[in-house]
Amino acid sequence: MKAVHFGAGNIGRGFVGLLLHEAGYEVVFADVAEGLIAQLDAADSYTVHVVGDAPQDIVVEGFTAVNSAQDPEALTAQIATADVVTTAVGAHILRFVAPAIAAGIAARPADAAPLAVMACENAINATDILSAEIRTAYQGDDLDRRAEFANTAVDRIVPAQAPDAGLDVTVESFYEWVIERGPFGDHVPDIPGATFVDDLSPYIERKLFTLNTGHATTAWYGWAAGIEKISDAIADPDILGIVEGVLGETSALLVAKHGFPVEVQQAYLAKILARFANPYLPDTVERVGRSPLRKLSRHERIVGPAAELVERGLDASHLVGAFSAALAFTPEGDEEVTQLQQILRGGDADAVTAEITGLAADHPLYPALRRAVADRIGSL
């Protein structure tokens, strides 16, 4: 079995690529980073260091690598003989990898089994985004016979790595890779480390509105308190209380919307908080809090659940507080931080609120977010 994985970075090597390797796939890493591909080409193996309650070192061998920018023919040939294609490149990069996947699908033998295509991104229904881009690039009318597209929900904390780590990756012990079963019909990929489900949406939102919402909130409040690491921030009683308040609101939404039993969601929440506190994960608040414009957009981890809560007549005041904390998150070196602050300086509260959140002025959440925006504009 062969899997072509786009994105040879830390998540690619330490999560998706690792699980594919453990499932018995020959893993082909595709990336545009020339230095990284050269490292992979020169290496016989790398080690994934799992830290937490059950630490272990897992050696990954038998992989190959291809520079997708410099050697498109080799990439096409690999996809043409693959069973699975996955990505971990960032949702905004999917449109750039789609033409290469389309070319590889077109090059597959006519009698080949359908190629399983899954985008493993930190975004809702990322494979739908990838599929649409592939359909635009694909020449022919037989794509649905040649490929099957399934959305996924992925969850594993992979922090910034030590400068001298090389290809080795440190990851937390917890992981979850949930894949929708329906699109595959009788061709469900053999990946023992993944969980296949009939309805993916509850798992996507549980992860996004618990892990991602809580992680970002911890980062923004931790940065405001002058704390460097996520584990130290969540150890601060005041920040812990704020994060618990935020996740209490999102948990109320998840229980009401998806029918998760209260005790099941509480156990999941407790596990998430324990993961944030893992001292073996040297994650920083600056890394976790970055890209605030994306994280404050309409259907993302703050505005998304807050809007649904107020639509149901439920409280979202802690989420509004997290929104305010994000507006005041101003470390150097993040393009979205700079862009957000420029937006705040250059417009009135109504224009800025609409641009950042995508909410209409008549939405019941709009007044609270507009007040937060006006307060931030007034402080600049």
C-alpha positions in Angstrom: 0.0 0.0 0.0 1.2 3.5 -0.8 0.2 6.9 0.6 1.2 10.3 -0.8 1.2 12.9 1.9 1.4 16.6 1.1 3.1 18.6 3.8 6.3 17.1 5.3 6.3 19.4 8.3 6.0 18.5 12.0 2.3 17.5 11.7 2.9 15.5 8.5 5.8 13.6 10.0 4.6 13.4 13.6 0.9 12.6 13.1 -0.6 11.8 9.7 2.5 10.3 8.2 3.2 8.4 11.4 -0.3 6.7 11.5 0.0 5.9 7.8 3.4 4.3 8.4 2.1 2.3 11.3 -0.8 1.1 9.1 1.7 -0.4 6.7 1.7 2.2 4.0 4.8 3.2 2.1 4.7 7.0 2.8 5.8 9.5 0.1 6.2 13.0 1.5 5.5 15.8 -0.9 6.6 19.4 -0.1 8.0 22.5 -1.7 10.6 23.1 1.1 13.8 22.2 -0.7 15.9 21.8 2.4 13.3 19.6 4.2 13.0 17.3 1.2 16.8 17.1 0.9 16.9 16.0 4.6 14.3 13.4 4.1 16.0 12.1 1.0 19.3 11.7 2.9 17.7 10.1 6.0 16.9 6.4 6.5 14.6 7.2 9.4 13.4 9.7 11.9 12.0 9.4 15.4 8.7 10.6 16.8 9.0 11.3 20.5 5.7 10.8 22.2 5.5 12.7 25.6 3.0 12.5 28.4 1.7 9.8 30.6 3.0 7.0 28.3 6.2 8.3 26.7 7.7 6.3 23.8 10.0 6.8 20.8 8.7 5.5 17.5 11.1 5.1 14.6 9.7 5.8 11.2 11.4 4.1 8.2 10.7 3.2 4.6 9.6 6.7 3.5 10.5 8.6 0.4 10.2 12.3 -0.5 9.5 14.4 -3.6 9.8 18.1 -4.2 6.4 18.9 -5.6 7.6 22.2 -7.1 10.8 20.9 -8.8 9.7 17.4 -9.8 6.0 17.4 -10.8 6.5 14.4 -13.0 7.7 12.2 -10.2 4.8 13.4 -8.0 2.3 12.5 -10.7 3.8 9.1 -11.0 3.6 8.5 -7.2 0.0 9.6 -7.0 -0.8 7.4 -10.1 0.2 4.3 -8.1 -1.0 5.4 -4.6 -3.9 4.1 -2.6 -4.3 7.2 -0.4 -3.5 10.9 -0.7 -3.6 13.1 2.4 -2.7 16.7 3.2 -1.5 18.7 6.2 -0.5 22.0 4.5 -3.1 24.5 5.8 -6.5 25.0 4.4 -5.4 28.1 2.5 -2.7 26.1 0.6 -5.1 23.4 -0.7 -5.8 25.3 -3.9 -2.1 25.1 -4.7 -1.7 21.3 -4.3 -5.0 20.5 -6.0 -3.7 20.7 -9.6 -0.9 18.1 -8.7 -3.5 15.7 -7.3 -5.7 16.2 -10.3 -2.8 15.3 -12.6 -2.0 12.2 -10.5 -5.6 11.0 -10.6 -5.7 11.5 -14.4 -2.6 9.4 -14.7 -4.0 6.4 -12.8 -4.7 3.2 -14.8 -8.3 3.0 -15.9 -8.9 -0.1 -13.8 -7.3 1.2 -10.6 -9.3 1.3 -7.5 -10.5 4.8 -6.6 -7.9 7.0 -4.9 -8.8 7.9 -1.3 -8.3 11.7 -0.9 -8.4 13.3 2.6 -7.4 16.7 3.7 -6.2 16.6 7.3 -6.4 20.3 8.1 -7.4 22.3 11.1 -10.6 23.5 9.3 -14.2 22.4 9.0 -14.8 20.1 5.9 -11.4 20.9 4.4 -11.7 18.0 2.0 -14.7 19.7 0.4 -12.4 22.7 -0.3 -9.8 20.4 -1.8 -12.3 18.5 -3.8 -13.7 21.6 -5.3 -10.2 22.8 -6.4 -9.4 19.4 -7.8 -12.6 19.4 -9.8 -11.7 22.8 -11.3 -8.3 21.5 -12.3 -9.3 18.0 -13.5 -9.6 17.3 -17.2 -12.4 14.7 -17.9 -15.7 13.6 -16.6 -14.7 10.5 -14.7 -13.3 12.0 -11.5 -16.0 10.5 -9.3 -15.1 7.1 -10.5 -11.4 7.6 -10.1 -11.3 9.3 -6.6 -13.3 9.3 -3.4 -13.2 12.4 -1.1 -13.8 12.2 2.6 -13.7 14.9 5.3 -11.7 14.3 8.4 -11.3 15.7 11.9 -7.7 15.7 13.2 -6.5 16.3 16.7 -2.9 16.1 18.1 -0.9 18.9 19.7 2.4 19.1 17.8 4.3 22.1 19.4 7.2 24.1 17.9 10.2 21.9 17.8 13.7 22.5 19.2 16.0 24.1 16.7 18.3 21.1 16.7 15.6 18.4 16.4 16.3 17.8 12.7 13.6 15.4 11.3 12.6 14.1 14.7 9.3 15.3 16.1 7.9 15.6 19.6 4.2 15.1 20.0 1.6 14.5 22.7 0.4 11.0 23.4 -3.3 11.9 22.7 -4.4 11.9 19.1 -7.7 11.5 17.2 -8.2 11.1 13.4 -11.9 10.8 12.6 -12.9 10.1 9.0 -16.3 10.0 7.4 -17.0 6.5 6.1 -19.8 7.1 3.6 -17.8 8.4 0.6 -15.7 5.3 0.5 -18.5 2.8 0.0 -16.8 -0.6 -0.1 -13.3 0.9 -0.4 -12.7 2.1 3.2 -9.0 2.6 3.6 -7.2 0.3 6.0 -5.9 2.7 8.7 -6.2 1.2 12.2 -5.2 4.4 13.9 -8.1 6.3 12.4 -11.8 6.1 13.5 -14.4 5.9 10.7 -17.9 7.4 11.4 -21.1 7.9 9.6 -21.6 11.5 10.7 -18.4 13.5 11.1 -19.9 17.0 12.0 -20.3 16.4 15.7 -16.6 15.3 16.0 -15.4 18.3 13.9 -17.2 20.8 16.0 -16.4 19.1 19.3 -12.7 19.4 18.5 -12.9 22.9 17.1 -15.1 24.3 19.8 -13.2 22.6 22.7 -9.6 22.1 21.8 -9.1 24.9 19.4 -11.3 27.4 21.3 -9.7 26.6 24.6 -6.2 26.6 23.2 -6.5 30.0 21.6 -8.2 31.5 24.7 -5.4 30.2 26.9 -2.8 31.7 24.5 -4.4 35.2 24.2 -5.0 35.5 28.0 -1.5 34.0 28.7 0.1 36.5 26.4 -1.7 39.4 28.1 -0.4 38.1 31.5 3.2 37.9 30.2 3.4 34.1 30.3 5.5 32.3 27.7 4.2 28.7 27.7 0.7 27.3 27.4 1.3 24.9 30.2 2.2 27.8 32.5 -0.7 29.8 31.4 -3.3 27.2 32.1 -1.7 26.6 35.5 -2.6 30.2 36.4 -5.8 30.0 38.4 -7.3 33.2 36.9 -6.7 32.0 33.3 -7.9 28.5 34.1 -11.1 29.9 35.4 -11.6 32.0 32.2 -10.9 29.1 30.0 -13.3 26.9 32.0 -15.9 29.6 31.5 -15.4 29.7 27.8 -15.5 25.9 27.4 -18.5 25.7 29.7 -20.3 27.8 27.0 -19.1 25.7 24.1 -19.9 22.5 25.9 -23.5 23.8 26.4 -23.7 24.3 22.7 -22.3 20.9 21.8 -24.6 19.1 24.2 -27.7 21.0 22.9 -26.8 20.7 19.2 -25.2 17.3 18.9 -26.7 15.4 21.8 -23.4 14.6 23.5 -24.2 13.3 27.0 -23.2 15.9 29.5 -20.8 13.5 31.4 -19.1 12.6 28.1 -18.5 16.2 27.1 -17.3 17.0 30.6 -14.8 14.1 30.5 -13.6 15.3 27.0 -13.2 18.9 28.4 -11.2 17.6 31.3 -8.9 15.7 29.0 -8.4 18.8 26.9 -7.4 20.9 29.9 -5.0 18.2 31.0 -3.4 18.2 27.6 -2.9 22.0 27.8 -1.1 21.4 31.2 1.3 18.8 29.8 4.7 20.2 30.9 6.5 18.0 28.3 4.9 20.0 25.4 6.9 23.3 25.2 4.2 25.1 23.3 4.2 28.9 23.5 1.3 31.3 23.7 2.6 33.2 20.7 2.6 30.2 18.5 -0.9 29.0 19.6 -2.4 32.5 19.5 -1.1 33.5 16.0 -3.4 34.1 13.0 -6.1 35.9 14.9 -8.0 37.1 11.9 -8.6 33.6 10.8 -9.5 32.5 14.3 -12.0 35.3 14.7 -13.8 34.7 11.4 -17.5 33.9 11.1 -17.5 30.1 11.4 -14.3 29.6 13.4 -13.6 28.8 17.1 -14.9 32.0 18.8 -17.5 33.7 16.7 -18.9 30.5 15.4 -20.0 28.9 18.7 -20.8 32.3 20.2 -23.3 33.1 17.4 -25.0 29.8 17.7 -25.3 30.2 21.5 -27.0 33.5 21.4 -29.3 32.3 18.6 -30.4 29.6 21.0 -30.8 32.2 23.8 -27.8 30.9 25.7 -24.9 32.8 27.3 -21.8 33.6 25.3 -20.2 36.3 27.5 -17.0 34.3 28.1 -16.5 33.8 24.4 -17.0 37.6 23.9 -14.2 38.1 26.4 -12.0 35.7 24.4 -12.8 37.8 21.3 -11.6 40.9 23.2 -8.4 39.2 24.3 -7.7 38.3 20.7 -8.1 41.9 19.6 -5.4 42.9 22.1 -3.0 40.1 21.1 0.0 41.9 19.5 3.2 40.0 19.5 5.6 40.9 16.7 6.2 38.8 13.7 2.7 37.7 12.8 1.3 39.1 9.6 -2.3 38.6 10.7 -1.6 40.4 14.0 -0.3 43.4 12.1 -3.2 43.3 9.6 -5.8 43.1 12.4 -4.3 46.1 14.2 -4.3 48.0 11.0 -7.9 47.2 10.5 -8.7 48.4 14.0 -6.9 51.6 13.5 -8.4 52.4 10.1 -12.1 52.0 10.4 -15.1 52.7 12.6 -16.5 50.1 14.9 -19.3 49.0 12.6 -17.1 48.5 9.6 -14.4 46.8 11.6 -16.8 44.4 13.3 -18.4 43.4 10.0 -15.0 42.9 8.4 -13.5 40.8 11.2 -16.5 38.7 12.1 -18.6 38.5 9.0 -21.7 39.1 11.1 -24.7 41.1 9.9 -25.6 44.1 12.1 -28.9 42.5 12.9 -27.4 39.4 14.4 -28.0 39.1 18.1 -24.3 38.6 18.8 -23.3 41.7 16.9 -23.8 44.3 19.6 -21.5 42.6 22.1 -18.7 42.1 19.5 -19.1 45.7 18.3 -18.7 47.0 21.9 -15.5 44.9 22.2 -14.2 46.3 18.9 -15.1 49.9 19.9 -13.3 49.4 23.3 -10.2 48.2 21.4 -10.3 51.0 18.9 -10.6 53.5 21.8 -7.5 52.1 23.5 -5.2 52.5 20.5 
